[in-house]
Amino acid sequence: MKNLLSSVTMTAFTFSLLLIPETAVSVPNSKIMGHRWLVSAIKNNRSPSGYLDLKNCKLDKNISDLPPDRRTYRISFDDNFAYDPENGNLSTIMNILYQQTKELGGTPILMSRPATIILTSKPATDFISYQIVMTHNEKTMMQLYKCSWDKAVFLWKPQLARFAR
């Protein structure tokens, strides 16, 4: 009986060792849950991407005639990111075309404005800042949102490529 138990234990242990590498690679991309995870991903050349849900963000400043935006936007740290080792801040800049419809005289028209998005993550904060800046008719407009990591920011590290066996 002791030999059978030992054999079963050894077989289970060997089987689990064989499965660990397979399971580790096949797990979906890991979600980034805060600033230190984001910095770690950037430093290891695993630039995250995902989306940001503005309906779960707090509008901190609004220097514009635009109503608060409650849409969801794709975000990425693939290009234009900067890490400041002195204060630990990490930021990325994305250029988008901000589009909205506005009614003029009862007729909806599409307005397209170039916009710059600045995402900033700082140590010891539980949010990421989302700032959108637009210039239209010689007027600069800006909205600043604070988005909590747990409710509004959804970033994942890219999955490692699987090597042929």
C-alpha positions as CSV (number, residue, x, y, z in Angstrom):
1,M,0.0,0.0,0.0
2,K,2.9,2.4,0.9
3,N,4.5,1.7,-2.6
4,L,1.2,2.4,-4.3
5,L,0.7,5.7,-2.5
6,S,4.3,6.7,-3.2
7,S,3.8,5.8,-6.9
8,V,0.6,7.7,-7.2
9,T,2.2,10.7,-5.5
10,M,5.2,10.6,-7.8
11,T,3.0,10.3,-10.9
12,A,0.9,13.2,-9.8
13,F,4.0,15.3,-9.1
14,T,5.5,14.5,-12.5
15,F,2.3,15.2,-14.3
16,S,1.9,18.6,-12.6
17,L,5.5,19.5,-13.5
18,L,4.7,18.7,-17.1
19,L,1.6,20.9,-17.1
20,I,3.0,24.0,-15.4
21,P,4.8,25.4,-18.4
22,E,1.8,24.7,-20.7
23,T,-0.6,26.3,-18.2
24,A,1.6,29.3,-17.6
25,V,1.7,30.1,-21.3
26,S,-1.9,29.4,-22.1
27,V,-3.3,31.6,-19.3
28,P,-5.0,34.7,-20.8
29,N,-3.1,38.0,-20.7
30,S,-2.6,39.2,-17.2
31,K,-4.5,42.3,-16.2
32,I,-2.5,45.3,-14.9
33,M,-3.9,46.4,-11.6
34,G,-1.8,49.5,-10.8
35,H,1.2,51.7,-11.4
36,R,3.9,49.2,-10.4
37,W,2.5,46.5,-12.7
38,L,2.4,49.0,-15.5
39,V,6.0,50.1,-14.9
40,S,7.1,46.5,-14.7
41,A,5.4,45.7,-18.1
42,I,7.0,48.7,-19.8
43,K,10.5,48.0,-18.4
44,N,10.2,44.4,-19.6
45,N,9.2,45.4,-23.2
46,R,5.7,44.1,-22.7
47,S,3.8,47.3,-23.6
48,P,0.2,46.9,-22.5
49,S,-3.0,47.8,-24.3
50,G,-6.6,47.7,-23.5
51,Y,-9.4,50.2,-22.9
52,L,-10.5,52.9,-20.6
53,D,-14.1,53.4,-19.6
54,L,-14.8,57.1,-19.0
55,K,-18.3,56.4,-17.5
56,N,-16.5,55.0,-14.5
57,C,-14.0,58.0,-14.3
58,K,-14.4,61.2,-12.3
59,L,-14.2,64.5,-14.3
60,D,-11.6,66.4,-12.4
61,K,-11.3,69.6,-14.6
62,N,-13.3,70.8,-17.6
63,I,-12.0,73.8,-19.4
64,S,-14.3,73.7,-22.4
65,D,-17.9,73.9,-23.5
66,L,-18.0,70.2,-24.0
67,P,-20.2,68.0,-21.8
68,P,-18.4,65.2,-19.8
69,D,-17.5,62.3,-22.1
70,R,-18.7,58.9,-21.0
71,R,-17.5,56.8,-23.8
72,T,-15.0,53.9,-23.8
73,Y,-11.6,54.4,-25.6
74,R,-8.9,52.0,-26.7
75,I,-5.6,52.8,-25.0
76,S,-2.1,51.6,-25.7
77,F,1.4,52.1,-24.4
78,D,3.0,50.9,-27.7
79,D,4.3,54.2,-28.8
80,N,5.1,57.6,-27.4
81,F,5.5,56.6,-23.8
82,A,7.9,58.2,-21.3
83,Y,9.1,57.0,-17.9
84,D,10.6,59.5,-15.5
85,P,12.9,57.7,-13.0
86,E,13.1,60.8,-10.7
87,N,9.5,60.8,-9.8
88,G,8.3,57.5,-11.1
89,N,5.7,58.9,-13.4
90,L,4.8,57.1,-16.6
91,S,2.9,58.8,-19.4
92,T,1.9,58.1,-23.0
93,I,0.6,60.4,-25.7
94,M,-2.0,59.4,-28.4
95,N,-3.3,61.5,-31.2
96,I,-6.9,60.8,-32.1
97,L,-9.7,62.4,-34.2
98,Y,-12.5,63.4,-31.7
99,Q,-15.8,63.1,-33.4
100,Q,-19.2,64.2,-32.1
101,T,-22.6,65.1,-33.6
102,K,-24.1,68.5,-32.8
103,E,-27.5,69.8,-33.8
104,L,-27.6,73.1,-35.7
105,G,-31.1,74.3,-36.5
106,G,-32.5,70.8,-35.9
107,T,-30.0,69.2,-38.3
108,P,-27.3,66.9,-36.8
109,I,-23.9,67.6,-38.2
110,L,-20.6,65.6,-37.6
111,M,-17.8,67.6,-36.0
112,S,-14.3,66.2,-36.2
113,R,-11.6,67.7,-34.2
114,P,-8.0,66.5,-33.8
115,A,-7.3,65.8,-30.2
116,T,-4.3,64.7,-28.1
117,I,-4.8,62.2,-25.3
118,I,-2.3,62.2,-22.4
119,L,-2.4,59.2,-20.0
120,T,-0.4,59.6,-16.8
121,S,0.2,57.0,-14.1
122,K,2.0,58.0,-10.9
123,P,3.3,56.0,-8.0
124,A,1.2,55.8,-4.8
125,T,-2.1,56.7,-6.6
126,D,-5.0,54.4,-7.2
127,F,-6.0,56.1,-10.5
128,I,-4.7,56.9,-13.9
129,S,-5.2,60.4,-15.4
130,Y,-6.8,60.7,-18.8
131,Q,-6.4,64.2,-20.3
132,I,-7.9,65.2,-23.6
133,V,-6.8,68.5,-25.2
134,M,-8.3,70.0,-28.4
135,T,-7.8,73.2,-30.3
136,H,-10.7,74.5,-32.3
137,N,-11.3,78.0,-33.7
138,E,-8.2,79.3,-31.9
139,K,-9.7,78.0,-28.6
140,T,-8.0,75.3,-26.5
141,M,-10.3,72.9,-24.7
142,M,-9.2,70.4,-22.0
143,Q,-10.9,67.8,-19.9
144,L,-9.1,65.9,-17.2
145,Y,-10.4,62.6,-15.8
146,K,-9.3,60.5,-12.8
147,C,-9.9,56.8,-13.6
148,S,-9.6,54.1,-10.9
149,W,-7.5,51.1,-11.8
150,D,-10.1,48.7,-10.4
151,K,-13.2,50.2,-12.2
152,A,-12.2,52.1,-15.3
153,V,-8.8,51.0,-16.5
154,F,-8.5,47.7,-18.4
155,L,-4.9,47.0,-19.5
156,W,-3.4,43.7,-20.3
157,K,0.2,42.6,-21.0
158,P,0.7,41.0,-24.4
159,Q,0.9,37.3,-24.2
160,L,4.3,35.7,-24.8
161,A,4.6,34.0,-28.1
162,R,4.5,30.2,-27.9
163,F,7.6,28.5,-29.2
164,A,7.4,25.3,-31.3
165,R,8.3,22.2,-29.5
